[in-house]
Each structure stands twice: as C-alpha cells, then as structure tokens.
Amino acid sequence: MKAVYDKIYRDIKRRIESGEFAWQEFLPSENTLIAEYSCSHNTVRKALAILAREGYIVPVHGKGVRVIYYPRSQDRVVIDSLGPFKNACAEKGLKLVTKVISFERVVVTPELSEITDFDEGEELLVVERVRNIDGRNVYLTKNYLLASIVGDMTPEDAEDSIYSYLERERGMKVAVTKRIFMSEPVADHAREYLDFEGFQCAAMMVNRVYNTEGTYFEYSKSWCSPRDIAMSDIIIRNGNLSFM
C-alpha cells in the first residue's frame, strides 16, 4: 500500500507536468495543500522533498515553493527512471509495444564472464527484445538475468515488463542501476530491427542492476539511433532543499 505522501507527490507531479502549476510559478501555500489533501504538515513536506530531489520545485526562503520543471520535447525517450520502462513511456503518453526475438538459458563461459561480470558457471536467462514506441522500432535490448532470481519467467512476462514480473511474482525490487552511455559502429544485427537514419554509429547504454538485497542480477545492453535517446540528470549544488 502506497504511503499518503507518495500519492500526494504523484498528484502534484502530475499537476506540474500538465501545466496546472506552471514553470516559474509558486505552488499553493503549504496550508492550502494540507487542506486540499487532508493531511499533516509532515506528509506534505515529505511529498515536496521528493519533488525537489527530482528537480520539479525549489523552496525559496520567505516566498514559497517555486516550480522549476520545464516540459521537454517528446521526440526522444529520456532515460531518467529506474522503474519499468513501460511505466516511463506511459507517463510521457507514449505507446510501447515490446517483442521478444530470442529467449534462452545459458551457462556463463569465461568469455561471457569477462563481458557481464557474472561468475563463470552461473546460469543466466538471456532475453533479446525490440521496443517499439509509437509505431517505430526504437530500442534493441539484450538482458542477461541471473536465472536463480528470475525463476520461471516466460517470454510473455518479458514482453510485458521484466521488472513488473520480478516485483509481482518474485517479490523483488530494483535498488540501484549503474549506467554507462557510449557509442559504437552499427552492427548488422541491429540494422535488422532498427532504422539508424543514416547514422553510422549506434548510441548504446550498458546497465548493471542490483536488487534491494545488494545482489547483482542483471547486465543489459541497449542500442538505438542517436536521435532517439537523451539522458536526464539532476545536480543539486549550494541549495537548501529541506522542507522540515
């Protein structure tokens, strides 16, 4: 069950993204939000603290809380979430269709261990998928998943959402994703599924993923055209974002 502050955070976030609370405007006062959401000061402050960490708002001493979220162009998929990719697409109003093109279990060889950092001899489930967004094949992704973690996951589960399956059926949550962005010459295999629109290099993202127990359970690589990806990050410097 979601905490009350999480529901408030998500609702205010939605209102900011929709433009109801516009860029550079101030949110309603804390007392107004407390009355609207029928909650305590502490609950509202927890919700606002999350929004501040995500770069949606900033507290201004003596004035209130100012909106600093500025809508981005939707022609690229912005990587800024650890949650299920389908949820990130849905939040941006994008239609995602995932197709599994290979699904097999393998034992880690010395060569594969060198690439993925899994121990030699461990069993992995290797899933290759194409992610179609709004009618275009945008991502080609290859996931190497620890077999003991994913259990009896099926291709249908992978087409829906690997992370949703892990949370729903295996009771596991993702804690940390370490990402590296790079580029490499477009491989023939990637050209079979993606349109690189004249680009000779593919944008590539490498993930190493850990669950809340600290277990390293996934290595993945994703390829796309450079025009289809952007990275978003929030850097906080010299600012007091406390609402307490």
Rosetta silent file (secondary structure, phi, psi, omega in degrees, C-alpha in Angstrom):
SEQUENCE: MKAVYDKIYRDIKRRIESGEFAWQEFLPSENTLIAEYSCSHNTVRKALAILAREGYIVPVHGKGVRVIYYPRSQDRVVIDSLGPFKNACAEKGLKLVTKVISFERVVVTPELSEITDFDEGEELLVVERVRNIDGRNVYLTKNYLLASIVGDMTPEDAEDSIYSYLERERGMKVAVTKRIFMSEPVADHAREYLDFEGFQCAAMMVNRVYNTEGTYFEYSKSWCSPRDIAMSDIIIRNGNLSFM
SCORE:     score description
SCORE:     0.000 S_00000001
   1 L     0.000  129.050 -178.404    0.000    0.000    0.000 S_00000001
   2 L   -70.167  140.968  175.351    1.404    3.390   -1.034 S_00000001
   3 L   -67.409  155.821 -178.627    2.079    5.932    1.704 S_00000001
   4 H   -59.793  -42.068 -177.933   -0.104    9.056    1.720 S_00000001
   5 H   -63.549  -30.847  179.123    2.857   11.314    0.915 S_00000001
   6 H   -67.429  -40.261  177.968    3.649    9.203   -2.168 S_00000001
   7 H   -65.135  -39.466  178.827    0.126    9.726   -3.522 S_00000001
   8 H   -67.224  -43.814  176.846    0.399   13.469   -2.886 S_00000001
   9 H   -55.602  -46.980 -177.659    3.825   13.597   -4.547 S_00000001
  10 H   -66.969  -35.282 -179.759    2.473   11.838   -7.647 S_00000001
  11 H   -71.293  -43.331  177.912   -0.577   14.088   -7.851 S_00000001
  12 H   -65.725  -38.880  176.944    1.416   17.315   -7.548 S_00000001
  13 H   -58.752  -45.298  178.542    3.919   15.960  -10.075 S_00000001
  14 H   -60.445  -42.144 -177.872    1.054   15.264  -12.492 S_00000001
  15 H   -68.664  -32.915  176.154   -0.320   18.775  -11.996 S_00000001
  16 H   -69.711  -46.919 -177.952    3.092   20.298  -12.642 S_00000001
  17 H   -64.998  -29.978  179.513    3.670   18.233  -15.787 S_00000001
  18 L   -78.951  -12.707 -179.486    0.199   19.108  -17.102 S_00000001
  19 L    95.010   -2.461  177.356    0.924   22.822  -16.675 S_00000001
  20 L   -60.245  -42.460  169.814   -1.650   23.403  -13.926 S_00000001
  21 L  -105.950  102.155 -168.049    1.304   24.516  -11.793 S_00000001
  22 L   -84.875  161.556  177.255    3.397   26.217  -14.449 S_00000001
  23 L   -53.432  130.881  177.722    7.126   26.782  -14.803 S_00000001
  24 L    75.404   -3.474  173.350    8.434   29.609  -12.569 S_00000001
  25 L   -84.309  166.863  177.550    5.112   29.946  -10.730 S_00000001
  26 E   -99.131  141.238  174.661    4.746   29.248   -6.997 S_00000001
  27 L   -65.504  160.665  170.495    2.808   26.284   -5.650 S_00000001
  28 L   -55.868  156.191 -178.220   -0.165   26.947   -3.375 S_00000001
  29 L   -60.011  160.653  179.116    0.906   27.562    0.205 S_00000001
  30 H   -58.303  -42.342 -179.948    1.672   24.642    2.481 S_00000001
  31 H   -63.795  -35.813  177.363   -1.506   25.285    4.482 S_00000001
  32 H   -65.543  -42.310  178.862   -3.543   25.256    1.248 S_00000001
  33 H   -65.781  -39.291  178.176   -2.029   21.904    0.241 S_00000001
  34 H   -60.933  -43.374  179.255   -2.675   20.487    3.719 S_00000001
  35 H   -67.849  -40.203 -177.727   -6.339   21.477    3.472 S_00000001
  36 H   -66.694  -40.758 -175.569   -6.674   20.175   -0.075 S_00000001
  37 H   -97.666    0.696  178.074   -5.127   16.782    0.649 S_00000001
  38 L    51.261   56.832 -176.585   -6.478   16.487    4.225 S_00000001
  39 L  -141.441 -176.873 -177.992   -3.096   15.585    5.654 S_00000001
  40 L   -90.665  167.700  174.442   -0.424   16.799    8.075 S_00000001
  41 H   -57.705  -45.874 -176.467    2.409   19.280    7.576 S_00000001
  42 H   -60.732  -39.063 -179.399    4.920   16.430    7.719 S_00000001
  43 H   -65.288  -46.254  178.216    3.131   14.486    4.977 S_00000001
  44 H   -62.111  -41.680 -177.999    3.084   17.444    2.573 S_00000001
  45 H   -64.918  -36.107  176.176    6.735   18.197    3.311 S_00000001
  46 H   -63.863  -41.528  178.785    7.760   14.614    2.514 S_00000001
  47 H   -64.484  -43.651 -179.444    5.977   14.858   -0.860 S_00000001
  48 H   -66.410  -34.506  179.923    7.593   18.215   -1.636 S_00000001
  49 H   -63.240  -38.680  177.973   11.032   16.891   -0.684 S_00000001
  50 H   -65.581  -44.025  179.020   10.753   14.156   -3.332 S_00000001
  51 H   -61.473  -36.943  178.080    9.699   16.693   -5.965 S_00000001
  52 H   -66.357  -43.565  179.852   12.679   18.880   -5.037 S_00000001
  53 H   -63.574  -30.060 -179.083   15.123   15.972   -5.367 S_00000001
  54 L   -89.082    3.339  174.717   13.679   15.198   -8.805 S_00000001
  55 L    81.220   23.245  179.116   14.119   18.777   -9.981 S_00000001
  56 L   -91.446  -32.659 -174.511   10.452   19.810  -10.119 S_00000001
  57 E  -142.077  165.153  172.210   10.463   22.501   -7.424 S_00000001
  58 E  -144.893  133.631  177.412   12.779   24.553   -5.231 S_00000001
  59 E   -75.221  133.587  179.040   11.927   26.217   -1.888 S_00000001
  60 E  -113.647  117.156 -174.849   12.526   29.979   -1.919 S_00000001
  61 L   -56.603  126.887  176.330   13.079   31.458    1.538 S_00000001
  62 L    80.257   -3.227 -177.240   10.313   33.839    2.508 S_00000001
  63 L  -121.741  -36.703 -177.607    8.349   33.348   -0.724 S_00000001
  64 E   133.893 -150.856 -176.195    7.215   29.726   -1.021 S_00000001
  65 E  -117.893  119.329 -173.507    7.906   26.824   -3.364 S_00000001
  66 E  -101.923  140.860  178.882    8.665   27.625   -6.988 S_00000001
  67 E   -81.491  125.656  177.421    8.141   25.318   -9.954 S_00000001
  68 L  -119.148    7.041  176.120   11.323   24.759  -11.985 S_00000001
  69 L   -73.353  131.201  176.626   10.081   21.871  -14.155 S_00000001
  70 L  -123.366  125.245 -176.109   10.171   22.747  -17.842 S_00000001
  71 L   -58.847  137.062  178.110    8.434   20.398  -20.327 S_00000001
  72 L   -95.825  160.419  172.964   10.805   18.567  -22.629 S_00000001
  73 L   -64.087  142.527 -178.192   10.301   17.697  -26.273 S_00000001
  74 L   -94.341   11.365 -177.131    8.677   14.272  -26.675 S_00000001
  75 L   -83.766   -1.424  175.192   10.620   13.304  -29.818 S_00000001
  76 L  -129.922  154.702  174.453   13.210   11.465  -27.734 S_00000001
  77 E   -91.651  117.097 -176.466   12.964    8.905  -24.964 S_00000001
  78 E   -92.856  126.386 -178.445   14.609   10.444  -21.906 S_00000001
  79 E   -87.404  103.503  179.907   16.343    7.997  -19.586 S_00000001
  80 L  -148.553   25.523 -175.305   15.598    9.190  -16.065 S_00000001
  81 L  -142.049  144.623  174.413   13.857    6.334  -14.294 S_00000001
  82 L   -95.811   -8.117 -176.496   14.773    3.056  -12.577 S_00000001
  83 L   -79.487 -176.117  178.731   11.228    1.727  -12.783 S_00000001
  84 L   -54.826  134.200 -178.156    9.577   -0.342  -15.514 S_00000001
  85 H   -60.511  -34.908 -179.569   10.252    1.146  -18.962 S_00000001
  86 H   -64.425  -33.656  177.964    6.584    0.732  -19.892 S_00000001
  87 H   -68.019  -40.565  178.889    5.612    2.985  -16.966 S_00000001
  88 H   -62.269  -40.329  178.188    8.057    5.672  -18.080 S_00000001
  89 H   -66.537  -43.123 -178.954    6.579    5.568  -21.592 S_00000001
  90 H   -62.382  -39.312  179.729    3.013    5.672  -20.275 S_00000001
  91 H   -63.526  -27.717 -179.818    3.801    8.730  -18.127 S_00000001
  92 L   -95.036    4.829  179.271    5.009   10.518  -21.273 S_00000001
  93 L    74.490   24.890 -178.629    1.948    9.479  -23.297 S_00000001
  94 L  -102.499  141.108  178.117    3.946    7.099  -25.497 S_00000001
  95 L   -92.085  118.355 -178.251    2.621    3.751  -26.722 S_00000001
  96 E  -107.896  129.298  171.793    5.121    0.959  -26.072 S_00000001
  97 E  -125.811  125.235 -178.374    4.992   -2.487  -27.701 S_00000001
  98 E  -110.367  132.415  178.242    7.732   -4.976  -26.807 S_00000001
  99 E  -120.582  126.921  176.154    8.577   -8.023  -28.934 S_00000001
 100 E   -82.964  125.406 -179.541   10.825  -10.850  -27.697 S_00000001
 101 E  -108.833  -14.895  171.203   13.108  -12.043  -30.510 S_00000001
 102 E  -155.908  148.305 -173.673   15.219  -14.536  -28.517 S_00000001
 103 E  -155.649  105.739 -175.823   14.805  -16.218  -25.130 S_00000001
 104 E  -151.787  155.451  175.743   17.311  -18.810  -23.877 S_00000001
 105 E  -101.646  136.385 -178.717   19.161  -20.067  -20.826 S_00000001
 106 E  -135.327  160.384  173.185   22.939  -20.218  -20.948 S_00000001
 107 E  -103.275  135.770 -175.160   25.828  -21.071  -18.646 S_00000001
 108 L   -67.602  121.366  175.599   28.388  -18.332  -18.166 S_00000001
 109 L   -90.007  168.311  175.904   31.600  -19.041  -20.068 S_00000001
 110 H   -56.285  -39.218 -179.847   34.934  -17.354  -19.316 S_00000001
 111 H   -66.320  -42.380 -179.536   34.313  -15.014  -22.276 S_00000001
 112 H   -70.454  -34.383  176.789   30.798  -14.129  -21.105 S_00000001
 113 H   -62.800  -38.146  179.288   32.020  -13.620  -17.543 S_00000001
 114 H   -63.119  -35.673 -178.332   34.541  -11.095  -18.831 S_00000001
 115 H   -79.677  -46.132 -169.346   31.739   -9.096  -20.502 S_00000001
 116 H   -97.190  -18.438 -175.518   28.984   -9.332  -17.895 S_00000001
 117 L    73.858    8.343  170.290   30.887   -9.772  -14.580 S_00000001
 118 L   -78.325  151.223 -178.234   28.761  -12.805  -13.686 S_00000001
 119 L   -69.599  142.387  176.308   30.723  -15.721  -12.253 S_00000001
 120 L   -58.074  134.268  179.318   31.788  -18.472  -14.612 S_00000001
 121 L    95.640  -14.737  177.532   29.403  -21.438  -14.396 S_00000001
 122 L   -71.135  152.049  178.015   26.350  -19.427  -13.280 S_00000001
 123 E   -94.826  133.628  178.531   23.111  -19.908  -15.222 S_00000001
 124 E  -122.698  151.808  166.369   21.613  -16.882  -16.965 S_00000001
 125 E  -100.982  122.756 -178.838   18.409  -16.188  -18.821 S_00000001
 126 E  -108.280  119.637 -176.532   19.269  -14.184  -21.944 S_00000001
 127 E  -122.244  126.833  175.808   16.390  -12.178  -23.417 S_00000001
 128 E  -113.643  130.084 -174.133   16.604  -10.072  -26.564 S_00000001
 129 E  -136.416  151.180  171.071   13.774   -7.627  -27.223 S_00000001
 130 E  -109.171  130.231 -179.805   12.753   -4.894  -29.646 S_00000001
 131 E  -105.807  114.951 -179.940   10.953   -1.907  -28.099 S_00000001
 132 E   -99.989  122.454 -178.200    8.509   -0.223  -30.478 S_00000001
 133 E  -118.848  118.906 -179.585    7.434    3.272  -29.417 S_00000001
 134 L    52.075   41.876  173.760    4.560    4.979  -31.230 S_00000001
 135 L    88.675    0.490  179.561    4.950    2.688  -34.247 S_00000001
 136 E  -120.097  136.619  171.870    8.745    2.871  -34.585 S_00000001
 137 E   -73.134  112.393 -172.361   11.304    0.301  -33.507 S_00000001
 138 E  -106.894  -42.406 -176.353   13.452    2.432  -31.206 S_00000001
 139 E  -120.866  140.820  164.858   15.425    0.106  -28.919 S_00000001
 140 E  -114.015  119.753 -173.459   17.123   -3.253  -29.325 S_00000001
 141 E  -125.475  136.769  175.534   17.866   -4.602  -25.841 S_00000001
 142 E  -122.103  117.381 -177.850   19.703   -7.702  -24.661 S_00000001
 143 E  -106.524  131.079  172.576   19.226   -8.645  -20.990 S_00000001
 144 E  -109.680  111.168 -171.482   21.414  -11.154  -19.138 S_00000001
 145 E  -118.507  135.754  178.674   19.487  -12.130  -15.996 S_00000001
 146 E   -62.215  119.889 -173.459   20.541  -14.346  -13.118 S_00000001
 147 H   -60.898  -35.807 -178.945   18.384  -17.472  -13.510 S_00000001
 148 H   -66.329  -21.894  179.095   18.042  -18.019   -9.756 S_00000001
 149 H   -86.131  -43.692 -173.376   16.454  -14.548   -9.480 S_00000001
 150 H   -82.254  -18.488  176.873   14.028  -14.650  -12.427 S_00000001
 151 L    61.562 -128.757 -174.767   12.755  -18.198  -11.786 S_00000001
 152 L   -95.787   35.463  178.725   10.155  -19.383  -14.311 S_00000001
 153 L   -57.157  140.528 -177.795    9.778  -16.117  -16.200 S_00000001
 154 L  -109.185  165.510  174.294    8.220  -16.612  -19.652 S_00000001
 155 H   -56.725  -34.537  178.802    8.605  -14.718  -22.948 S_00000001
 156 H   -64.910  -38.610  176.218    5.137  -13.257  -22.298 S_00000001
 157 H   -62.134  -42.170 -178.264    6.359  -11.875  -18.956 S_00000001
 158 H   -67.780  -33.288  178.221    9.355  -10.307  -20.718 S_00000001
 159 H   -70.305  -31.508  176.881    7.116   -8.718  -23.361 S_00000001
 160 H   -75.074  -68.418  178.063    5.022   -7.114  -20.639 S_00000001
 161 L  -174.652  121.305  178.714    7.785   -5.965  -18.253 S_00000001
 162 H   -62.896  -45.185 -176.876   10.685   -7.845  -16.687 S_00000001
 163 H   -68.895  -36.792  177.194   10.770   -5.581  -13.631 S_00000001
 164 H   -63.713  -40.549  177.143    6.997   -5.740  -13.121 S_00000001
 165 H   -60.901  -46.567 -177.742    7.224   -9.541  -13.235 S_00000001
 166 H   -61.887  -39.157  179.257   10.058   -9.571  -10.696 S_00000001
 167 H   -71.297  -42.448 -174.206    8.121   -7.325   -8.320 S_00000001
 168 H   -76.273  -47.632 -171.683    4.785   -9.095   -8.775 S_00000001
 169 H   -96.941  -25.397 -175.200    5.810  -12.756   -8.961 S_00000001
 170 L  -112.385   -5.049  177.946    9.189  -12.845   -7.239 S_00000001
 171 L    63.646   30.113 -176.545    8.729  -10.153   -4.593 S_00000001
 172 L  -113.814  142.904  178.759   11.964   -8.474   -5.674 S_00000001
 173 L  -123.553  144.842  176.558   12.663   -4.777   -6.115 S_00000001
 174 E   -77.776  135.043  179.448   15.360   -2.969   -8.047 S_00000001
 175 E  -109.166  -47.457 -173.445   17.576   -0.792   -5.849 S_00000001
 176 E  -139.024  133.940  171.297   20.463    0.505   -7.968 S_00000001
 177 E  -121.050  123.907  175.823   21.182    0.718  -11.682 S_00000001
 178 E  -101.182  122.264 -173.414   24.680    1.679  -12.818 S_00000001
 179 E  -117.511  142.135  172.412   24.606    3.034  -16.373 S_00000001
 180 E  -127.127  129.079  176.700   27.277    3.740  -18.935 S_00000001
 181 E  -106.144  136.594 -179.852   26.458    5.556  -22.177 S_00000001
 182 E  -155.836 -177.272  175.474   28.705    5.149  -25.194 S_00000001
 183 E  -134.645  156.246  177.639   28.615    4.722  -28.947 S_00000001
 184 E  -153.359  158.525  177.694   29.835    2.036  -31.318 S_00000001
 185 E   -56.009  143.559 -178.313   29.612    1.275  -35.057 S_00000001
 186 L   -67.566  124.093  177.796   26.193   -0.023  -36.045 S_00000001
 187 L   -82.887  152.724 -179.871   26.216   -3.839  -36.191 S_00000001
 188 H   -57.981  -37.626 -178.509   24.357   -5.688  -38.942 S_00000001
 189 H   -61.914  -40.408  179.095   22.177   -7.394  -36.329 S_00000001
 190 H   -67.255  -35.853 -179.897   20.975   -4.035  -35.011 S_00000001
 191 H   -66.116  -22.536  178.270   20.192   -2.811  -38.531 S_00000001
 192 H   -63.259  -29.497 -171.614   17.809   -5.759  -38.964 S_00000001
 193 H  -114.362  -23.949 -173.613   15.488   -4.265  -36.373 S_00000001
 194 L  -121.063  149.400  174.734   16.209   -0.520  -36.110 S_00000001
 195 L   -97.404  112.767 -177.940   16.300    2.393  -38.532 S_00000001
 196 L   -92.536    2.776  169.821   19.509    4.363  -37.926 S_00000001
 197 L    48.331   45.047  176.343   18.521    7.025  -40.462 S_00000001
 198 L    89.431  -12.765  177.286   21.965    7.376  -41.999 S_00000001
 199 L   -69.547  139.380  177.703   23.895    7.290  -38.704 S_00000001
 200 L   -95.574  -11.724  177.952   26.939    5.021  -38.832 S_00000001
 201 E  -118.142  144.978  175.999   27.212    4.774  -35.037 S_00000001
 202 E  -100.105  141.747  168.321   24.655    3.457  -32.562 S_00000001
 203 E   -76.911  136.226 -176.112   24.011    5.009  -29.171 S_00000001
 204 E  -133.251  139.268  176.513   24.478    2.291  -26.568 S_00000001
 205 E  -122.701  128.694  177.550   23.566    2.029  -22.899 S_00000001
 206 E  -110.558  128.079  179.939   25.057   -0.616  -20.595 S_00000001
 207 E  -115.989  138.946  165.326   23.275   -1.385  -17.299 S_00000001
 208 E  -122.302  122.542 -167.283   24.420   -3.312  -14.248 S_00000001
 209 E  -120.888  138.016 -178.697   21.467   -3.735  -11.890 S_00000001
 210 E  -122.977  144.919  177.313   21.252   -4.631   -8.178 S_00000001
 211 E   -92.566 -177.080 -175.450   18.238   -5.522   -6.060 S_00000001
 212 L   -69.889  -10.365  174.500   17.442   -4.378   -2.515 S_00000001
 213 L   -90.755   -0.516 -178.403   19.484   -7.297   -1.117 S_00000001
 214 L    83.002    9.771 -178.770   22.551   -5.960   -2.926 S_00000001
 215 L   -82.706  128.399  174.382   22.539   -8.881   -5.372 S_00000001
 216 E   -78.531  113.510 -172.591   23.856   -8.172   -8.856 S_00000001
 217 E  -124.204   -8.994 -177.673   21.221   -9.846  -11.029 S_00000001
 218 E  -145.412  134.252  167.356   21.179   -8.146  -14.459 S_00000001
 219 E  -120.730  133.334  179.384   23.565   -6.995  -17.144 S_00000001
 220 E  -143.542  155.131  174.200   21.995   -5.438  -20.213 S_00000001
 221 E  -130.322  135.769  177.619   22.917   -3.588  -23.389 S_00000001
 222 E  -127.271  139.396  178.974   20.551   -1.403  -25.406 S_00000001
 223 E  -120.958  146.313  173.374   21.127    0.084  -28.845 S_00000001
 224 E  -159.534  170.846  173.652   19.270    2.858  -30.654 S_00000001
 225 L   -68.338  143.335  178.209   19.738    5.638  -33.177 S_00000001
 226 H   -55.519  -25.773 -178.648   21.476    8.711  -31.660 S_00000001
 227 H   -75.824  -11.004 -172.939   18.358   10.785  -32.469 S_00000001
 228 H  -103.991    9.105 -177.090   16.198    8.611  -30.212 S_00000001
 229 E  -137.914  145.414  171.108   17.901    8.962  -26.874 S_00000001
 230 E  -145.681  151.911  179.793   18.663   11.675  -24.339 S_00000001
 231 E  -113.255  137.752  179.843   19.891   11.431  -20.771 S_00000001
 232 L  -119.165  138.730  177.363   18.476   13.463  -17.909 S_00000001
 233 L  -146.760  156.325  177.479   20.118   14.115  -14.555 S_00000001
 234 L  -118.789  125.907  177.120   19.632   16.473  -11.624 S_00000001
 235 L  -118.789  122.613 -177.964   22.642   18.062   -9.907 S_00000001
 236 L  -106.986  122.035 -179.635   21.987   19.990   -6.689 S_00000001
 237 L  -132.269  134.863  170.578   24.614   22.497   -5.582 S_00000001
 238 L    54.163   32.545 -179.779   24.633   25.063   -2.798 S_00000001
 239 L  -126.882  140.911  175.801   20.904   24.817   -2.222 S_00000001
 240 L   -95.912  106.082 -178.352   18.877   24.088    0.889 S_00000001
 241 L  -100.147   16.890 -177.806   16.069   21.806   -0.285 S_00000001
 242 L   -76.413  138.537  175.812   14.820   20.988    3.186 S_00000001
 243 L  -113.458    6.620 -175.641   11.074   21.369    3.877 S_00000001
 244 L   -95.658    0.000    0.000   11.317   20.272    7.516 S_00000001
